[in-house]
Amino acid sequence: MGVDRNLANSAVRFSLSRLNTASEMEYTLEVLADVITRLRRISPYA
């Protein structure tokens, strides 16, 4: 990704295409905050 290792280890990366649907994106937005909170609890980089 061309960034510092610590930053890369604490990043979330999304890959999208023309095949992604609006409902998939809406679902991602609905669950993202909770997922990030859970990952921060277990990550040594948080």
PyMOL Python script that loads the backbone (N, CA, C, O; Angstrom):
from pymol import cmd

cmd.read_pdbstr("""\
ATOM      1  N   MET A   1       0.819  -1.200   0.000  1.00  0.00           N
ATOM      2  CA  MET A   1       0.000   0.000   0.000  1.00  0.00           C
ATOM      3  C   MET A   1       0.861   1.261   0.000  1.00  0.00           C
ATOM      4  O   MET A   1       0.359   2.362  -0.228  1.00  0.00           O
ATOM      5  N   GLY A   2       2.131   1.100   0.251  1.00  0.00           N
ATOM      6  CA  GLY A   2       3.009   2.259   0.223  1.00  0.00           C
ATOM      7  C   GLY A   2       2.909   3.152   1.443  1.00  0.00           C
ATOM      8  O   GLY A   2       3.206   4.343   1.357  1.00  0.00           O
ATOM      9  N   VAL A   3       2.494   2.601   2.587  1.00  0.00           N
ATOM     10  CA  VAL A   3       2.400   3.386   3.818  1.00  0.00           C
ATOM     11  C   VAL A   3       3.193   2.702   4.923  1.00  0.00           C
ATOM     12  O   VAL A   3       3.608   1.551   4.791  1.00  0.00           O
ATOM     13  N   ASP A   4       3.396   3.437   6.022  1.00  0.00           N
ATOM     14  CA  ASP A   4       4.088   2.898   7.179  1.00  0.00           C
ATOM     15  C   ASP A   4       3.432   1.597   7.638  1.00  0.00           C
ATOM     16  O   ASP A   4       2.209   1.463   7.589  1.00  0.00           O
ATOM     17  N   ARG A   5       4.245   0.643   8.083  1.00  0.00           N
ATOM     18  CA  ARG A   5       3.752  -0.679   8.486  1.00  0.00           C
ATOM     19  C   ARG A   5       2.687  -0.593   9.590  1.00  0.00           C
ATOM     20  O   ARG A   5       1.672  -1.287   9.523  1.00  0.00           O
ATOM     21  N   ASN A   6       2.913   0.254  10.604  1.00  0.00           N
ATOM     22  CA  ASN A   6       1.928   0.390  11.684  1.00  0.00           C
ATOM     23  C   ASN A   6       0.601   0.925  11.161  1.00  0.00           C
ATOM     24  O   ASN A   6      -0.464   0.473  11.583  1.00  0.00           O
ATOM     25  N   LEU A   7       0.662   1.875  10.255  1.00  0.00           N
ATOM     26  CA  LEU A   7      -0.566   2.408   9.665  1.00  0.00           C
ATOM     27  C   LEU A   7      -1.280   1.333   8.856  1.00  0.00           C
ATOM     28  O   LEU A   7      -2.500   1.194   8.951  1.00  0.00           O
ATOM     29  N   ALA A   8      -0.542   0.580   8.069  1.00  0.00           N
ATOM     30  CA  ALA A   8      -1.149  -0.489   7.271  1.00  0.00           C
ATOM     31  C   ALA A   8      -1.779  -1.554   8.161  1.00  0.00           C
ATOM     32  O   ALA A   8      -2.838  -2.088   7.830  1.00  0.00           O
ATOM     33  N   ASN A   9      -1.141  -1.867   9.283  1.00  0.00           N
ATOM     34  CA  ASN A   9      -1.677  -2.881  10.190  1.00  0.00           C
ATOM     35  C   ASN A   9      -2.921  -2.411  10.931  1.00  0.00           C
ATOM     36  O   ASN A   9      -3.655  -3.228  11.487  1.00  0.00           O
ATOM     37  N   SER A  10      -3.163  -1.115  10.946  1.00  0.00           N
ATOM     38  CA  SER A  10      -4.341  -0.610  11.645  1.00  0.00           C
ATOM     39  C   SER A  10      -5.392  -0.065  10.674  1.00  0.00           C
ATOM     40  O   SER A  10      -6.323   0.628  11.086  1.00  0.00           O
ATOM     41  N   ALA A  11      -5.243  -0.377   9.406  1.00  0.00           N
ATOM     42  CA  ALA A  11      -6.150   0.136   8.378  1.00  0.00           C
ATOM     43  C   ALA A  11      -7.192  -0.905   7.988  1.00  0.00           C
ATOM     44  O   ALA A  11      -7.000  -2.108   8.167  1.00  0.00           O
ATOM     45  N   VAL A  12      -8.285  -0.412   7.458  1.00  0.00           N
ATOM     46  CA  VAL A  12      -9.308  -1.268   6.860  1.00  0.00           C
ATOM     47  C   VAL A  12      -9.334  -0.918   5.379  1.00  0.00           C
ATOM     48  O   VAL A  12      -9.461   0.249   5.007  1.00  0.00           O
ATOM     49  N   ARG A  13      -9.214  -1.922   4.554  1.00  0.00           N
ATOM     50  CA  ARG A  13      -9.182  -1.685   3.111  1.00  0.00           C
ATOM     51  C   ARG A  13     -10.389  -2.351   2.463  1.00  0.00           C
ATOM     52  O   ARG A  13     -10.720  -3.497   2.768  1.00  0.00           O
ATOM     53  N   PHE A  14     -11.036  -1.624   1.574  1.00  0.00           N
ATOM     54  CA  PHE A  14     -12.183  -2.137   0.842  1.00  0.00           C
ATOM     55  C   PHE A  14     -11.848  -2.191  -0.639  1.00  0.00           C
ATOM     56  O   PHE A  14     -11.223  -1.277  -1.179  1.00  0.00           O
ATOM     57  N   SER A  15     -12.260  -3.249  -1.280  1.00  0.00           N
ATOM     58  CA  SER A  15     -12.146  -3.356  -2.729  1.00  0.00           C
ATOM     59  C   SER A  15     -13.563  -3.450  -3.283  1.00  0.00           C
ATOM     60  O   SER A  15     -14.332  -4.339  -2.918  1.00  0.00           O
ATOM     61  N   LEU A  16     -13.884  -2.538  -4.151  1.00  0.00           N
ATOM     62  CA  LEU A  16     -15.224  -2.477  -4.727  1.00  0.00           C
ATOM     63  C   LEU A  16     -15.149  -2.667  -6.231  1.00  0.00           C
ATOM     64  O   LEU A  16     -14.120  -2.420  -6.860  1.00  0.00           O
ATOM     65  N   SER A  17     -16.259  -3.109  -6.787  1.00  0.00           N
ATOM     66  CA  SER A  17     -16.341  -3.253  -8.236  1.00  0.00           C
ATOM     67  C   SER A  17     -17.742  -2.874  -8.690  1.00  0.00           C
ATOM     68  O   SER A  17     -18.613  -2.565  -7.877  1.00  0.00           O
ATOM     69  N   ARG A  18     -17.934  -2.903  -9.953  1.00  0.00           N
ATOM     70  CA  ARG A  18     -19.262  -2.594 -10.501  1.00  0.00           C
ATOM     71  C   ARG A  18     -20.282  -3.658 -10.125  1.00  0.00           C
ATOM     72  O   ARG A  18     -21.485  -3.450 -10.287  1.00  0.00           O
ATOM     73  N   LEU A  19     -19.812  -4.795  -9.624  1.00  0.00           N
ATOM     74  CA  LEU A  19     -20.709  -5.880  -9.243  1.00  0.00           C
ATOM     75  C   LEU A  19     -21.253  -5.745  -7.821  1.00  0.00           C
ATOM     76  O   LEU A  19     -22.178  -6.465  -7.445  1.00  0.00           O
ATOM     77  N   ASN A  20     -20.691  -4.830  -7.028  1.00  0.00           N
ATOM     78  CA  ASN A  20     -21.221  -4.607  -5.687  1.00  0.00           C
ATOM     79  C   ASN A  20     -22.588  -3.945  -5.782  1.00  0.00           C
ATOM     80  O   ASN A  20     -22.830  -3.097  -6.642  1.00  0.00           O
ATOM     81  N   THR A  21     -23.478  -4.351  -4.877  1.00  0.00           N
ATOM     82  CA  THR A  21     -24.829  -3.798  -4.890  1.00  0.00           C
ATOM     83  C   THR A  21     -24.985  -2.735  -3.810  1.00  0.00           C
ATOM     84  O   THR A  21     -24.194  -2.662  -2.869  1.00  0.00           O
ATOM     85  N   ALA A  22     -26.009  -1.922  -3.961  1.00  0.00           N
ATOM     86  CA  ALA A  22     -26.308  -0.900  -2.956  1.00  0.00           C
ATOM     87  C   ALA A  22     -26.616  -1.553  -1.612  1.00  0.00           C
ATOM     88  O   ALA A  22     -26.221  -1.030  -0.570  1.00  0.00           O
ATOM     89  N   SER A  23     -27.311  -2.679  -1.621  1.00  0.00           N
ATOM     90  CA  SER A  23     -27.638  -3.340  -0.355  1.00  0.00           C
ATOM     91  C   SER A  23     -26.383  -3.869   0.337  1.00  0.00           C
ATOM     92  O   SER A  23     -26.319  -3.866   1.566  1.00  0.00           O
ATOM     93  N   GLU A  24     -25.394  -4.318  -0.418  1.00  0.00           N
ATOM     94  CA  GLU A  24     -24.125  -4.743   0.189  1.00  0.00           C
ATOM     95  C   GLU A  24     -23.414  -3.566   0.846  1.00  0.00           C
ATOM     96  O   GLU A  24     -22.861  -3.701   1.937  1.00  0.00           O
ATOM     97  N   MET A  25     -23.428  -2.433   0.196  1.00  0.00           N
ATOM     98  CA  MET A  25     -22.796  -1.239   0.758  1.00  0.00           C
ATOM     99  C   MET A  25     -23.546  -0.761   2.000  1.00  0.00           C
ATOM    100  O   MET A  25     -22.919  -0.374   2.986  1.00  0.00           O
ATOM    101  N   GLU A  26     -24.865  -0.784   1.965  1.00  0.00           N
ATOM    102  CA  GLU A  26     -25.662  -0.383   3.125  1.00  0.00           C
ATOM    103  C   GLU A  26     -25.393  -1.304   4.308  1.00  0.00           C
ATOM    104  O   GLU A  26     -25.270  -0.836   5.440  1.00  0.00           O
ATOM    105  N   TYR A  27     -25.301  -2.606   4.060  1.00  0.00           N
ATOM    106  CA  TYR A  27     -25.002  -3.561   5.124  1.00  0.00           C
ATOM    107  C   TYR A  27     -23.625  -3.277   5.719  1.00  0.00           C
ATOM    108  O   TYR A  27     -23.455  -3.298   6.938  1.00  0.00           O
ATOM    109  N   THR A  28     -22.656  -3.015   4.868  1.00  0.00           N
ATOM    110  CA  THR A  28     -21.305  -2.699   5.341  1.00  0.00           C
ATOM    111  C   THR A  28     -21.328  -1.489   6.262  1.00  0.00           C
ATOM    112  O   THR A  28     -20.700  -1.502   7.320  1.00  0.00           O
ATOM    113  N   LEU A  29     -22.038  -0.458   5.873  1.00  0.00           N
ATOM    114  CA  LEU A  29     -22.128   0.737   6.709  1.00  0.00           C
ATOM    115  C   LEU A  29     -22.832   0.454   8.031  1.00  0.00           C
ATOM    116  O   LEU A  29     -22.483   1.043   9.054  1.00  0.00           O
ATOM    117  N   GLU A  30     -23.813  -0.433   8.022  1.00  0.00           N
ATOM    118  CA  GLU A  30     -24.539  -0.777   9.247  1.00  0.00           C
ATOM    119  C   GLU A  30     -23.651  -1.496  10.259  1.00  0.00           C
ATOM    120  O   GLU A  30     -23.773  -1.253  11.460  1.00  0.00           O
ATOM    121  N   VAL A  31     -22.768  -2.368   9.803  1.00  0.00           N
ATOM    122  CA  VAL A  31     -21.976  -3.193  10.726  1.00  0.00           C
ATOM    123  C   VAL A  31     -20.565  -2.669  10.962  1.00  0.00           C
ATOM    124  O   VAL A  31     -19.887  -3.141  11.875  1.00  0.00           O
ATOM    125  N   LEU A  32     -20.111  -1.724  10.178  1.00  0.00           N
ATOM    126  CA  LEU A  32     -18.717  -1.299  10.223  1.00  0.00           C
ATOM    127  C   LEU A  32     -18.281  -0.754  11.584  1.00  0.00           C
ATOM    128  O   LEU A  32     -17.218  -1.133  12.077  1.00  0.00           O
ATOM    129  N   ALA A  33     -19.060   0.109  12.190  1.00  0.00           N
ATOM    130  CA  ALA A  33     -18.660   0.699  13.476  1.00  0.00           C
ATOM    131  C   ALA A  33     -18.463  -0.376  14.536  1.00  0.00           C
ATOM    132  O   ALA A  33     -17.492  -0.322  15.291  1.00  0.00           O
ATOM    133  N   ASP A  34     -19.366  -1.352  14.606  1.00  0.00           N
ATOM    134  CA  ASP A  34     -19.240  -2.425  15.593  1.00  0.00           C
ATOM    135  C   ASP A  34     -18.017  -3.295  15.315  1.00  0.00           C
ATOM    136  O   ASP A  34     -17.311  -3.690  16.243  1.00  0.00           O
ATOM    137  N   VAL A  35     -17.772  -3.587  14.068  1.00  0.00           N
ATOM    138  CA  VAL A  35     -16.615  -4.408  13.700  1.00  0.00           C
ATOM    139  C   VAL A  35     -15.318  -3.692  14.074  1.00  0.00           C
ATOM    140  O   VAL A  35     -14.402  -4.315  14.610  1.00  0.00           O
ATOM    141  N   ILE A  36     -15.235  -2.406  13.800  1.00  0.00           N
ATOM    142  CA  ILE A  36     -14.030  -1.644  14.146  1.00  0.00           C
ATOM    143  C   ILE A  36     -13.826  -1.621  15.657  1.00  0.00           C
ATOM    144  O   ILE A  36     -12.699  -1.771  16.128  1.00  0.00           O
ATOM    145  N   THR A  37     -14.892  -1.437  16.415  1.00  0.00           N
ATOM    146  CA  THR A  37     -14.791  -1.456  17.875  1.00  0.00           C
ATOM    147  C   THR A  37     -14.245  -2.787  18.363  1.00  0.00           C
ATOM    148  O   THR A  37     -13.358  -2.818  19.216  1.00  0.00           O
ATOM    149  N   ARG A  38     -14.764  -3.884  17.833  1.00  0.00           N
ATOM    150  CA  ARG A  38     -14.294  -5.216  18.241  1.00  0.00           C
ATOM    151  C   ARG A  38     -12.837  -5.432  17.852  1.00  0.00           C
ATOM    152  O   ARG A  38     -12.070  -5.994  18.633  1.00  0.00           O
ATOM    153  N   LEU A  39     -12.444  -4.998  16.668  1.00  0.00           N
ATOM    154  CA  LEU A  39     -11.056  -5.157  16.234  1.00  0.00           C
ATOM    155  C   LEU A  39     -10.099  -4.331  17.089  1.00  0.00           C
ATOM    156  O   LEU A  39      -8.991  -4.776  17.387  1.00  0.00           O
ATOM    157  N   ARG A  40     -10.520  -3.136  17.481  1.00  0.00           N
ATOM    158  CA  ARG A  40      -9.661  -2.298  18.328  1.00  0.00           C
ATOM    159  C   ARG A  40      -9.402  -2.955  19.679  1.00  0.00           C
ATOM    160  O   ARG A  40      -8.326  -2.789  20.254  1.00  0.00           O
ATOM    161  N   ARG A  41     -10.379  -3.700  20.187  1.00  0.00           N
ATOM    162  CA  ARG A  41     -10.200  -4.382  21.469  1.00  0.00           C
ATOM    163  C   ARG A  41      -9.125  -5.456  21.405  1.00  0.00           C
ATOM    164  O   ARG A  41      -8.448  -5.709  22.401  1.00  0.00           O
ATOM    165  N   ILE A  42      -8.959  -6.086  20.258  1.00  0.00           N
ATOM    166  CA  ILE A  42      -8.016  -7.201  20.166  1.00  0.00           C
ATOM    167  C   ILE A  42      -6.714  -6.839  19.455  1.00  0.00           C
ATOM    168  O   ILE A  42      -5.785  -7.646  19.423  1.00  0.00           O
ATOM    169  N   SER A  43      -6.638  -5.654  18.895  1.00  0.00           N
ATOM    170  CA  SER A  43      -5.472  -5.276  18.103  1.00  0.00           C
ATOM    171  C   SER A  43      -4.358  -4.692  18.966  1.00  0.00           C
ATOM    172  O   SER A  43      -4.615  -3.844  19.821  1.00  0.00           O
ATOM    173  N   PRO A  44      -3.134  -5.137  18.750  1.00  0.00           N
ATOM    174  CA  PRO A  44      -2.010  -4.521  19.454  1.00  0.00           C
ATOM    175  C   PRO A  44      -1.663  -3.138  18.891  1.00  0.00           C
ATOM    176  O   PRO A  44      -0.832  -2.434  19.464  1.00  0.00           O
ATOM    177  N   TYR A  45      -2.283  -2.744  17.788  1.00  0.00           N
ATOM    178  CA  TYR A  45      -1.989  -1.467  17.147  1.00  0.00           C
ATOM    179  C   TYR A  45      -2.956  -0.365  17.540  1.00  0.00           C
ATOM    180  O   TYR A  45      -2.737   0.797  17.199  1.00  0.00           O
ATOM    181  N   ALA A  46      -4.016  -0.705  18.248  1.00  0.00           N
ATOM    182  CA  ALA A  46      -5.039   0.290  18.598  1.00  0.00           C
ATOM    183  C   ALA A  46      -4.591   1.165  19.742  1.00  0.00           C
ATOM    184  O   ALA A  46      -5.329   2.055  20.164  1.00  0.00           O
TER     185      ALA A  46
END
""", "prot")
cmd.dss("prot")
cmd.show_as("cartoon", "prot")
cmd.util.cbc("prot")
cmd.orient("prot")
